[in-house]
């Protein structure tokens, strides 16, 4: 495997192309990608549902689809690029939440493929069963215990990976459209989450320093024209997004909201062992120590490969197996839980693999460094400050870098290599698939074990057809449906932890926040929420529901009461929900576990 960018083929063999075979291979790859995405949703993604996280992005997309403007109409601590991207979820046929989950899994798979192409420098159509199987397995590990849903971090990884893939392809082949498509995607990444802010800067440096762009630099009008169009492509989404916000008068609010949240610096990831070096001898961090030892010897063998001979090449392959064992052991010991720090260990392992490959090959693995940087950007989060959504790619890239550092050795016959690669890929997919299914069956994200997910949410609303959850959550969501049916209104809110309800039931939220978590309440959010309540009092035609059951209770299956008193306490984070309850002058109503304020249409 060559991690460096190979020259384009110009010899006579390059002209010999069999289009039918190429099309067949691409169709087979497209088939397994689509099949894996659908199968993952059918067996894993649709089992388990949580009313908060699993509708957050869709709720924002629902609002921008109906013409609401980010930061003016919608308060957000992050740019709302994901809301625009996931408008497509509403346009495709099928149940909304099922389709959205399949699209998210497609994003994960395509991002994994893109990084594998960049690191190996091999086109997808040239992949064999071994690399294909390893990439599919890495895609499943990237999902691990995460709920299959629309999410801004998944979008950021997807835009970074596929944008880099397209940009690299366009620069190497001299084609404008993939280069500019890649720049558009890379420029969009920062608008799904601020943690991906370095991506456009990386893209700009990549573009300006690439040899193909230096040809004719500063000498021809054609060069300046090409650069201008490239920069316009990189800033296309910036112009679109900032333009919309500015025209609506929300530029100041955008700046205040995007800079008003709690910053994340990745200190937990960076301090994995730096804060306490003794942890290098304790699990799970000791896996990094074992990998470092194997890597040092492998780097030495790679450096002195001419003197090592056959024995050295054989020893190097044993060291590769040891490195693979450490990576696999880290995944196994992590149990797909963030608290185990397994994703942090894999990120540091990739850092070691980068250095080993650099020393052994005397060539800096730039594309693998992009993977390393993306892993760090992925970890910049409030709730999940670890690169768990990137673990499969981290593990695969580390293994590929070690394999690239091996000294040469006579290869077995082609049939033997093909059989071995096929078996390796098949085993990797089956084992990773089994691990993901087993973990989700044991306990879905903020839900219960597989056998307890007996409530079919498709019987509540067609948009959730196929989604299953525990009886408590099923009752809770059914009660929301009953409430909005019994007390119809032009504007309806379900506070605080129910952003899914807006796209699921077609509701129009009168408040500027979908999910008023403490960390999401930035800038003047409390004042604007109360001002929205005053507007509702003035205009009428509203229903505001307040939950009395907390999300931890739902995750355990209840209990969810059939009825509550009108003066029962509601679930409240910072006093905002109780302030709204007191401010609203509509009639107090109850339905199921919810207490509401209702003012019918005048």
Secondary structure as the mmCIF struct_conf table of DSSP 4:
data_model
#
loop_
_struct_conf.conf_type_id
_struct_conf.id
_struct_conf.beg_label_comp_id
_struct_conf.beg_label_asym_id
_struct_conf.beg_label_seq_id
_struct_conf.end_label_comp_id
_struct_conf.end_label_asym_id
_struct_conf.end_label_seq_id
BEND BEND1 UNK A 4 UNK A 4
HELX_LH_PP_P HELX_LH_PP_P1 UNK A 5 UNK A 9
BEND BEND2 UNK A 11 UNK A 11
HELX_RH_3T_P HELX_RH_3T_P1 UNK A 12 UNK A 15
HELX_RH_AL_P HELX_RH_AL_P1 UNK A 19 UNK A 40
HELX_RH_PI_P HELX_RH_PI_P1 UNK A 41 UNK A 45
TURN_TY1_P TURN_TY1_P1 UNK A 46 UNK A 46
STRN STRN1 UNK A 47 UNK A 47
TURN_TY1_P TURN_TY1_P2 UNK A 51 UNK A 52
HELX_RH_3T_P HELX_RH_3T_P2 UNK A 53 UNK A 55
HELX_RH_AL_P HELX_RH_AL_P2 UNK A 56 UNK A 65
TURN_TY1_P TURN_TY1_P3 UNK A 66 UNK A 67
STRN STRN2 UNK A 70 UNK A 70
TURN_TY1_P TURN_TY1_P4 UNK A 71 UNK A 73
STRN STRN3 UNK A 74 UNK A 74
BEND BEND3 UNK A 77 UNK A 78
HELX_RH_AL_P HELX_RH_AL_P3 UNK A 81 UNK A 85
TURN_TY1_P TURN_TY1_P5 UNK A 86 UNK A 87
HELX_RH_AL_P HELX_RH_AL_P4 UNK A 88 UNK A 91
BEND BEND4 UNK A 92 UNK A 94
HELX_RH_AL_P HELX_RH_AL_P5 UNK A 96 UNK A 120
TURN_TY1_P TURN_TY1_P6 UNK A 121 UNK A 121
HELX_RH_3T_P HELX_RH_3T_P3 UNK A 124 UNK A 126
HELX_RH_AL_P HELX_RH_AL_P6 UNK A 129 UNK A 143
TURN_TY1_P TURN_TY1_P7 UNK A 144 UNK A 145
BEND BEND5 UNK A 146 UNK A 146
BEND BEND6 UNK A 149 UNK A 149
HELX_RH_AL_P HELX_RH_AL_P7 UNK A 152 UNK A 173
TURN_TY1_P TURN_TY1_P8 UNK A 174 UNK A 174
HELX_RH_AL_P HELX_RH_AL_P8 UNK A 176 UNK A 189
TURN_TY1_P TURN_TY1_P9 UNK A 190 UNK A 192
HELX_RH_3T_P HELX_RH_3T_P4 UNK A 194 UNK A 196
HELX_RH_AL_P HELX_RH_AL_P9 UNK A 197 UNK A 209
BEND BEND7 UNK A 210 UNK A 210
HELX_RH_AL_P HELX_RH_AL_P10 UNK A 211 UNK A 214
TURN_TY1_P TURN_TY1_P10 UNK A 215 UNK A 219
HELX_RH_AL_P HELX_RH_AL_P11 UNK A 221 UNK A 234
TURN_TY1_P TURN_TY1_P11 UNK A 235 UNK A 235
HELX_RH_AL_P HELX_RH_AL_P12 UNK A 236 UNK A 247
TURN_TY1_P TURN_TY1_P12 UNK A 248 UNK A 249
HELX_RH_AL_P HELX_RH_AL_P13 UNK A 251 UNK A 258
TURN_TY1_P TURN_TY1_P13 UNK A 259 UNK A 259
BEND BEND8 UNK A 260 UNK A 261
HELX_LH_PP_P HELX_LH_PP_P2 UNK A 262 UNK A 263
HELX_RH_AL_P HELX_RH_AL_P14 UNK A 267 UNK A 270
TURN_TY1_P TURN_TY1_P14 UNK A 271 UNK A 274
BEND BEND9 UNK A 275 UNK A 275
HELX_RH_3T_P HELX_RH_3T_P5 UNK A 277 UNK A 281
BEND BEND10 UNK A 282 UNK A 282
TURN_TY1_P TURN_TY1_P15 UNK A 283 UNK A 285
HELX_RH_AL_P HELX_RH_AL_P15 UNK A 286 UNK A 303
TURN_TY1_P TURN_TY1_P16 UNK A 304 UNK A 304
HELX_RH_AL_P HELX_RH_AL_P16 UNK A 305 UNK A 334
TURN_TY1_P TURN_TY1_P17 UNK A 335 UNK A 336
HELX_RH_3T_P HELX_RH_3T_P6 UNK A 338 UNK A 340
TURN_TY1_P TURN_TY1_P18 UNK A 341 UNK A 341
HELX_RH_AL_P HELX_RH_AL_P17 UNK A 342 UNK A 361
TURN_TY1_P TURN_TY1_P19 UNK A 362 UNK A 362
BEND BEND11 UNK A 363 UNK A 363
HELX_RH_AL_P HELX_RH_AL_P18 UNK A 366 UNK A 379
BEND BEND12 UNK A 382 UNK A 383
BEND BEND13 UNK A 386 UNK A 386
HELX_RH_3T_P HELX_RH_3T_P7 UNK A 388 UNK A 390
HELX_RH_AL_P HELX_RH_AL_P19 UNK A 391 UNK A 404
TURN_TY1_P TURN_TY1_P20 UNK A 405 UNK A 405
BEND BEND14 UNK A 406 UNK A 406
HELX_LH_PP_P HELX_LH_PP_P3 UNK A 407 UNK A 408
HELX_RH_AL_P HELX_RH_AL_P20 UNK A 414 UNK A 442
TURN_TY1_P TURN_TY1_P21 UNK A 445 UNK A 446
BEND BEND15 UNK A 447 UNK A 447
HELX_RH_3T_P HELX_RH_3T_P8 UNK A 450 UNK A 452
STRN STRN4 UNK A 455 UNK A 456
HELX_RH_3T_P HELX_RH_3T_P9 UNK A 457 UNK A 459
TURN_TY1_P TURN_TY1_P22 UNK A 460 UNK A 460
HELX_RH_3T_P HELX_RH_3T_P10 UNK A 462 UNK A 464
TURN_TY1_P TURN_TY1_P23 UNK A 465 UNK A 466
STRN STRN5 UNK A 468 UNK A 469
HELX_RH_AL_P HELX_RH_AL_P21 UNK A 471 UNK A 486
BEND BEND16 UNK A 487 UNK A 487
BEND BEND17 UNK A 490 UNK A 490
STRN STRN6 UNK A 491 UNK A 495
TURN_TY1_P TURN_TY1_P24 UNK A 496 UNK A 497
TURN_TY1_P TURN_TY1_P25 UNK A 499 UNK A 499
HELX_RH_AL_P HELX_RH_AL_P22 UNK A 500 UNK A 505
TURN_TY1_P TURN_TY1_P26 UNK A 506 UNK A 506
BEND BEND18 UNK A 511 UNK A 512
BEND BEND19 UNK A 514 UNK A 515
HELX_RH_3T_P HELX_RH_3T_P11 UNK A 518 UNK A 520
TURN_TY1_P TURN_TY1_P27 UNK A 523 UNK A 524
HELX_RH_AL_P HELX_RH_AL_P23 UNK A 525 UNK A 539
STRN STRN7 UNK A 542 UNK A 547
BEND BEND20 UNK A 549 UNK A 549
HELX_RH_AL_P HELX_RH_AL_P24 UNK A 551 UNK A 555
TURN_TY1_P TURN_TY1_P28 UNK A 556 UNK A 557
BEND BEND21 UNK A 562 UNK A 562
TURN_TY1_P TURN_TY1_P29 UNK A 566 UNK A 567
BEND BEND22 UNK A 573 UNK A 575
HELX_RH_AL_P HELX_RH_AL_P25 UNK A 576 UNK A 583
BEND BEND23 UNK A 586 UNK A 586
STRN STRN8 UNK A 587 UNK A 591
TURN_TY1_P TURN_TY1_P30 UNK A 592 UNK A 593
STRN STRN9 UNK A 594 UNK A 599
#
